[in-house]
Amino acid sequence: MSGALLRDAAEAQRAALVADALAGLSAPRKTLPCKWLYDAEGARLFEAITRLPEYYPTRTETRILTDQAAAIADAVGPGAAVIEFGPGDGAKGALLLQGLHAPAAYVPVDIAPEWLEAAAARVAQARPGLAVLPVVADFTEAFALPRRLGAAPRLGFFPGSTIGNFEPAEASAFLRRARSTLGAGARLLLGADLVKDAAVLEAAYDDAAGVTAAFDLNLLHRLNREAGADFDPAGFRHRAVWNPALERIEMHLVAQRPQQVHLAGRVFRFAAGETIHTESSHKYRPERLRALAAAAGWRADRMWTDPSQLFSVWLLQA
């Protein structure tokens, strides 16, 4: 990608960040979209989180993809073009492609050009000769697939239980858009975290070493750097709590004292104890995931899980 295109994409991303921050901080209960947690520093911190003893999702999903590689490949069939929504560092995409039968192409889709290129490079190195076709786009919105894919069967890939970061209506909307983007006859390989003991969940999102707290607070640093805000991150603390009624973990930044913040010519006031809701991570029961998929036009063909039933990987059919 050229320097000019990178600059244009970065400016568009900054404008979107400001718009989302203004809207979220103006709400009766302040919120910020969790996608903005992942700048360069946020991505580095999240990679550290995935290696923590408390954080089971990444290693458990990786184990499922490894242990069930042959079964997944047989269920998918040969010649699939893999379209990954939000590839992160590309590690899971590379792992999936390693097990598939003669994949036709890999299309990572992400809003952040610099991380997209790094993921694409990782997969290209792991699979020499494979067509790697990165697409800069917000995968929660409509986007076009590369024409070079031709008639290759489409396999969407949405790992990491990112589906859990969506509210139920948003999750359904994403699945409908993915079905439309991938087309008739496509499949979607979807990672979904399962409901489990609250103590296990809360520890996974509020680790003893404080890495998740740093990850959450980095969002305020990002707003200062990129949006010209004047948050005092030391005036907030991270909190993670299980919401049993909605079956989700919630991450909040809690104001430790009354304060005010300036952003894009606006002033936002915080009372002591007031929070910014930065992330929800919904956990699924199998019957709920099947119903969600069906409502969006997908049929749940297969589910794979680990021996402790902490996590699940689903193959959906359009």
Steps between C-alpha positions, in 0.01 A plus 500: 500500500639843405590768752217724378243224545634423845472867597145521365400186688660630821317833471168327435562279802579803721180673389299188578665474843405860583143452378455180702653659811274805478192283458594254775603757759179698435282198580314483835729209595838577349648243265778458244501234222737217583653502150699811600686302766722362224756760398865391480544508878160342558584217261833446679325487837232265371766262372644503854152429640466190281807353673374557856407194708154642575414565136383167358318598172797532263688188602176297521381604154848435360490153651163430339622622159809281536333187637209518256695615193430186301129498586468870414683450168279206405184696589612806300627311196772596250569828323346743748577872499534601865367844594605591854314775679750679726814285462699642793859385455400236241597207723160331500455557129837337433407210728167443322655521154766249596233235557265572208503305174656715223359841606456737206570835668514688829317832539564673835261791564576769757457871560865555606729495191827455689379193692327362194825507303687328784240221515505459123879480502495234771260280305689554174819386668329195650329405171728591207314509171159557657315807370482743795261789429461742794197730511497820707142528625285511809373143492193600703384686190444386140815458289595341168711186464791497251392400150799268477317250719291397202270208573706350784281377789493760779593418859455788742719482810407694814701363792577629847138524616490851355132425433462539876605866483180580311165565663251229393341716229846599373612137497198405293563792263865399460405141417246620243756732337762225500254267327429767238870577448609136476210397278277199450648167604771660713613371837608688812741363760409684819661504845267552798584500869269294721317588822695382805576581864503875570829483693677349197358767272577796724859385555548470123404867455668642812831316537721517806788657305286795390558452126130520416473816710782657296327386179173665604666823620699524177176604332518830691864544396393438139229765520759744633750414224271474201193706586656784702315411821642578846405195705702434815524120481621490861156631595332179380528132591405185313214280617368173352172351620278208397144603414298181556175639360662577162761219523789728421820636650507879508815713509472849643732791571392647834562867585682521834405863565286775344670625184442650160646413161529707182460341158438666162374820658265321741523461878404168663454488877541192717372445851705282735407139430355573156612253234583476132382163368782393268421138413239230533592138442188288467534132581283249320311185579490266196124533458526880501773498234296269278200731532711808425643336188161380380346845539773638272450233232775256600471133589731367771660193339767407753633605840838414645602566859778420749487229769406756769237662274641848551481609136332400174576517127201480265466430130197684362349443156326777302 
